[in-house]
Amino acid sequence: MKSTSSILQKPSFDFNLLTNIKVGEGLLAETGKLTKTITEGNRVLIVTDSGIRRTGIADKVWISLDKEGFYCKWFDSVEPNPKDEDCETGGEEAQRWKADVIVAVGGGSVLDSAKAIALLQTNHGRIQDFVGRDRVLNEVTPVVAIPTTSGTGSEVTYSAVITDINKKVKMTIKDRKLAPKLAIVDPETTYALPAHITASTGMDAFVHAIEAYTCRLANPLSDAMAQGAMEKIFQSLREAVLNGENKEARYNMMVGSLMAGIAFSHADVAAVHCMAEALGGLYDTPHGVANSIFLPSVTAYNAEKDPEKHARVARICGLPTAGISDKEAALLLVEELKLMAKDIGIPAFRSLPYVKQSDFPQLADVAFSNGSTPSNCREINREDYLNLFHKNYE
């Protein structure tokens, strides 16, 4: 019989699925009908980027909305690593258009921008005024999130990461009001995705799952989602990169990314993201690339404290761990993460031409000040971050 004290030590947590999720091939054509389920209005601001416009994916969304009687307007000025000024311009556009709903079509940058635009349409102030947790006063304009990459999971999270272009740092806004009302997850949107974007966004999703599973705020339900995500992503990422026409791999990546998004939004990310966001804020490095670069070294750092849980990650991924210790299994995981990054073409940290070692103290400061630093499973300080930046540059 378990003692009362051991029961009391179990973590308390909450788990709120705030987004209605629709998954399946061909759902893009149903956008108009599905959007009708979340709004009685008829004015839509479609948030996307120029690249998605060129693919024709966003046009299919427009056509579907138009068929259902919606009046649509484009906002396609989103850039990678979304910028505060662009979000504020989008918020002003949403106010002028009197948007009843924001439909976001794109990768994580587009989805996060749409959340910020929805926030700014109904709340006075600059995006900086809402940085942190639970600082959004008014309900935001409803958002329909249509991801076109298998990466951020932003379609089911209640956070947005926006770059302050003057300070060159990434700002995180976390508030349940930001959660999209509807996520339309159609794997067909990723079939033509270039290999390098499939690689970086897929690794981003993998990092979400690993950090959600190993961080201090993990709970049984987030663990279940994280485990499912790790298994699907590990088994499918290489194939999705090398053979983008493999529909099963694309489907598994979309569902894995979705599950990883649910996992980390109900737990947290950790030191990998802290370093990646510091790099992205200063240099505008693609977020998935930055996460991929730092994942092996941070995993090695964390596994020294918690080899058991990192060994479980290795086993979930199906690595050959029979007959070896947890420590050996965790080290096997680190080597596999390095190999995976190499196999799918993630560049080495040292190969990034704009990176300067003289910036590492600044990067360490920013990483340490990130709100997810306390969630890392092993205590980490500024000097640890500085050492990790140097280690990755070797």
C-alpha positions in Angstrom: 0.0 0.0 0.0 1.4 3.4 -0.9 2.0 5.9 1.9 -0.1 9.1 2.1 3.1 11.2 1.8 4.1 9.6 -1.6 0.6 10.4 -2.9 0.8 14.0 -1.8 4.1 14.4 -3.6 2.5 13.7 -7.0 2.3 16.9 -9.1 -0.8 18.9 -9.5 -1.6 20.1 -13.0 -4.4 21.3 -15.3 -4.9 20.3 -18.9 -7.2 22.4 -21.1 -7.7 21.7 -24.8 -8.9 25.1 -25.9 -8.8 24.4 -29.7 -11.2 22.4 -31.8 -8.9 20.2 -33.9 -9.7 18.8 -37.3 -7.2 16.5 -39.0 -7.4 14.9 -42.4 -6.4 15.1 -46.1 -8.5 17.5 -48.1 -9.8 19.6 -45.2 -8.3 22.8 -46.7 -11.3 22.9 -49.1 -13.6 22.8 -46.1 -12.2 25.9 -44.5 -15.3 28.0 -45.2 -17.7 25.5 -43.7 -15.5 24.9 -40.7 -15.0 28.6 -40.0 -18.8 29.0 -39.8 -18.7 26.9 -36.7 -16.8 29.5 -34.7 -18.2 32.8 -35.9 -21.5 34.4 -36.9 -19.6 37.2 -38.6 -18.5 37.3 -42.3 -15.4 39.4 -42.4 -12.1 37.5 -42.5 -8.5 38.7 -42.4 -6.3 36.0 -44.0 -2.8 36.2 -42.5 -0.1 34.5 -44.5 3.3 35.2 -46.1 4.4 35.8 -49.7 5.8 32.3 -50.0 2.5 30.6 -49.1 0.7 33.0 -51.5 3.0 31.8 -54.3 2.1 28.1 -53.7 -1.6 28.7 -54.2 -2.5 27.1 -50.8 -3.8 30.4 -49.4 -5.8 31.0 -52.6 -7.6 27.7 -51.9 -8.5 29.0 -48.4 -9.8 32.2 -49.9 -12.0 30.3 -52.5 -13.4 28.1 -49.7 -14.3 31.1 -47.5 -15.7 33.0 -50.5 -18.1 30.1 -51.3 -19.5 30.3 -47.8 -20.2 34.0 -48.0 -17.2 35.4 -46.2 -15.6 38.7 -47.3 -11.8 38.3 -47.2 -8.8 40.6 -47.1 -5.1 39.6 -47.3 -2.4 40.4 -44.8 0.7 38.7 -46.3 3.5 40.7 -44.8 4.7 38.1 -42.2 8.4 37.3 -42.2 10.3 34.4 -40.7 10.8 35.0 -36.9 7.8 37.4 -36.9 8.6 41.0 -36.1 6.7 43.3 -33.6 6.2 46.1 -36.2 4.6 43.7 -38.7 2.2 42.4 -36.0 1.3 45.9 -35.1 0.6 46.8 -38.7 -1.5 43.6 -39.0 -3.4 44.6 -35.8 -4.2 48.0 -37.4 -5.3 46.3 -40.6 -7.6 43.9 -38.6 -9.2 46.9 -36.9 -9.8 48.8 -40.1 -11.3 45.7 -41.8 -13.3 45.0 -38.6 -12.4 41.4 -38.9 -14.7 38.9 -37.3 -12.2 36.1 -37.5 -8.5 35.8 -38.4 -7.6 32.8 -40.6 -3.9 32.0 -40.5 -2.3 30.0 -43.3 1.4 29.2 -42.9 4.2 28.0 -40.6 4.8 28.9 -37.0 5.7 32.5 -37.9 2.4 33.1 -39.6 0.4 31.4 -36.8 2.2 33.3 -34.0 1.7 36.6 -36.0 -2.0 35.8 -36.4 -2.4 35.4 -32.6 -0.6 38.7 -32.0 -2.7 40.4 -34.7 -5.9 39.0 -33.1 -4.7 40.3 -29.7 -3.9 43.8 -31.0 -7.3 44.1 -32.7 -9.1 44.0 -29.4 -6.5 45.2 -26.9 -4.9 48.7 -26.8 -1.1 48.9 -26.6 2.0 47.6 -28.3 2.9 43.9 -28.4 5.6 44.5 -25.7 2.8 45.4 -23.3 1.6 41.8 -23.2 4.9 39.9 -22.8 4.8 37.3 -20.1 2.0 35.2 -18.7 -1.7 36.1 -18.5 -1.4 39.8 -19.4 -4.1 39.9 -22.1 -7.1 41.8 -20.8 -9.8 41.4 -23.5 -10.8 38.4 -25.5 -9.0 38.3 -28.8 -10.5 38.0 -32.3 -11.1 34.2 -33.0 -8.3 32.6 -34.9 -8.5 29.7 -37.4 -5.0 28.1 -37.6 -4.0 26.2 -40.7 -0.4 24.9 -40.4 1.6 24.4 -43.6 4.6 22.9 -41.8 5.1 20.1 -39.4 6.9 22.1 -36.8 5.7 24.6 -34.2 2.4 23.1 -33.1 1.3 26.7 -32.8 -2.1 25.7 -34.0 -2.9 24.3 -30.6 -0.8 26.4 -28.3 -1.7 29.6 -26.4 1.6 31.3 -26.8 3.2 33.5 -29.5 6.9 34.3 -29.9 7.6 37.7 -31.5 10.9 39.5 -32.2 11.5 42.9 -30.8 13.5 44.3 -33.8 15.1 47.2 -31.8 16.3 45.0 -28.9 17.0 42.0 -31.1 15.4 39.6 -28.7 12.4 37.3 -28.9 9.4 38.0 -26.7 7.0 35.4 -25.5 3.3 36.0 -24.8 1.4 33.3 -23.0 -2.3 33.5 -22.4 -5.1 31.1 -22.8 -7.0 33.8 -24.8 -4.5 33.3 -27.6 -5.4 29.7 -28.3 -6.9 29.3 -31.8 -10.6 28.4 -31.7 -10.1 26.0 -34.6 -7.1 24.1 -36.1 -7.4 22.7 -39.6 -4.6 20.2 -40.0 -4.3 19.0 -43.6 -1.2 17.0 -44.5 -1.6 17.9 -48.1 -0.4 21.4 -47.3 3.1 20.0 -46.7 3.5 17.7 -49.8 5.5 20.3 -51.7 7.5 21.6 -48.8 11.2 21.9 -49.6 13.5 19.4 -47.9 15.4 22.0 -45.8 12.2 23.4 -44.4 10.8 19.9 -43.7 14.1 19.2 -41.9 14.3 22.3 -39.7 10.6 22.4 -38.8 10.5 18.7 -38.1 13.4 19.0 -35.7 11.6 21.9 -34.1 8.7 19.6 -33.4 11.0 16.9 -32.1 12.6 19.3 -29.7 9.1 20.3 -28.4 8.4 16.7 -27.6 11.7 16.0 -26.0 11.7 19.1 -23.8 8.0 18.7 -22.9 8.8 15.2 -21.7 12.0 16.0 -19.8 11.3 19.4 -18.3 10.4 20.1 -14.7 6.8 20.9 -15.5 6.0 17.6 -17.3 2.9 15.8 -16.1 1.3 12.4 -17.0 -1.0 13.8 -19.8 1.7 16.0 -21.4 4.1 12.9 -21.1 1.6 10.8 -23.1 1.4 13.4 -25.8 5.1 13.9 -25.9 5.8 10.1 -26.1 3.4 9.7 -29.0 5.0 12.7 -30.8 8.5 11.5 -30.3 7.7 8.1 -31.7 5.9 9.5 -34.8 8.5 12.2 -35.6 11.6 9.9 -35.1 10.1 7.2 -37.3 9.1 9.7 -40.1 11.3 12.7 -40.2 14.2 11.3 -42.3 11.7 9.8 -44.8 9.7 13.1 -45.0 12.9 15.0 -45.8 14.3 12.5 -48.3 11.0 11.6 -49.9 8.5 14.4 -49.5 5.9 12.6 -51.5 5.5 9.9 -48.9 2.0 10.6 -47.6 2.3 8.4 -44.6 5.5 10.2 -43.4 3.8 13.6 -44.0 0.7 12.5 -42.1 2.8 11.2 -39.2 4.8 14.4 -39.1 1.7 16.6 -39.0 0.1 14.6 -36.2 3.4 14.3 -34.3 3.9 18.1 -34.5 0.3 18.6 -33.3 0.9 16.2 -30.3 4.2 17.9 -29.5 2.4 21.3 -29.5 -0.2 20.0 -27.0 2.6 18.5 -24.9 4.8 21.5 -24.5 1.9 24.0 -24.1 0.8 21.9 -21.1 4.3 21.5 -19.7 7.1 23.8 -21.1 10.1 23.9 -23.3 13.6 24.3 -21.7 17.2 25.2 -22.3 17.3 24.2 -26.0 14.6 26.8 -26.8 16.3 29.4 -24.5 19.5 29.2 -26.6 17.6 29.0 -29.9 15.5 32.0 -29.2 18.6 34.0 -28.1 20.2 33.1 -31.4 17.1 33.9 -33.5 16.6 37.2 -31.8 20.1 38.4 -32.4 20.8 36.9 -35.9 17.3 36.1 -37.2 18.4 32.4 -37.5 15.5 30.1 -38.5 14.0 28.8 -35.3 14.1 25.1 -36.3 17.7 25.3 -37.4 18.7 26.9 -34.1 16.8 24.3 -32.1 18.4 21.5 -34.1 21.9 22.8 -33.5 21.6 22.9 -29.7 19.6 19.8 -29.1 22.4 17.3 -28.8 24.6 19.3 -26.5 21.8 20.3 -24.2 20.5 16.7 -24.1 24.0 15.6 -23.1 24.1 18.3 -20.4 20.7 17.3 -19.0 21.2 13.5 -19.2 24.0 13.8 -16.7 21.3 14.7 -14.1 18.5 12.5 -15.3 19.8 9.6 -17.3 16.7 7.5 -16.6 14.3 9.8 -18.4 16.6 10.4 -21.3 17.1 6.7 -21.6 13.3 6.4 -21.9 13.5 8.9 -24.8 16.0 6.6 -26.5 13.7 3.6 -26.0 10.6 5.5 -27.2 12.5 6.2 -30.4 13.3 2.6 -30.8 17.1 2.8 -30.4 18.9 -0.4 -29.6 19.1 -0.1 -25.8 18.7 -3.7 -24.7 21.3 -4.8 -22.1 22.8 -1.4 -21.6 22.5 1.1 -18.7 20.4 4.2 -18.6 23.5 6.3 -18.9 24.7 4.4 -21.9 21.2 4.7 -23.5 21.2 8.4 -22.9 24.6 8.8 -24.6 23.3 6.7 -27.5 20.4 9.2 -27.8 22.8 12.1 -28.0 24.8 10.5 -30.8 21.6 9.7 -32.7 20.5 13.3 -32.4 23.8 14.4 -33.9 23.4 11.8 -36.7 19.8 12.8 -37.5 20.7 16.4 -37.8 23.6 15.5 -40.2 21.4 13.2 -42.2 18.7 15.8 -42.9 21.2 18.6 -43.6 21.1 20.8 -40.5 24.1 23.1 -40.7 26.8 23.1 -38.0 26.8 26.1 -35.7 30.3 27.1 -36.7 29.2 27.1 -40.4 26.8 30.0 -39.8 28.7 32.9 -41.3 27.2 35.6 -39.1 27.9 34.0 -35.7 30.6 35.8 -33.7 32.2 34.3 -30.6 32.3 37.8 -29.1 28.5 37.7 -29.0 28.4 34.6 -26.9 28.3 36.4 -23.5 25.3 38.4 -24.8 23.6 35.2 -26.1 24.2 33.6 -22.7 22.6 36.5 -20.9 19.5 36.4 -23.1 19.2 32.6 -22.8 19.5 32.7 -19.0 16.8 35.4 -18.8 14.3 33.3 -20.8 11.2 32.4 -18.9 11.7 28.7 -19.7 15.2 28.5 -18.0 13.7 27.4 -14.7 11.8 24.5 -16.4 15.0 22.8 -17.6 15.4 19.5 -15.8 18.9 20.3 -14.7 19.7 23.6 -13.1 21.4 25.8 -15.6 23.1 29.2 -15.1 24.6 31.9 -17.3 28.0 30.3 -17.3 26.5 27.0 -18.3 24.8 28.6 -21.2 28.1 30.3 -22.2 29.9 27.0 -22.0 27.3 25.4 -24.2 27.5 28.1 -26.8 31.3 27.6 -27.0 31.0 23.8 -27.0 28.7 23.9 -30.0 31.1 26.2 -31.8 34.0 23.8 -31.4 
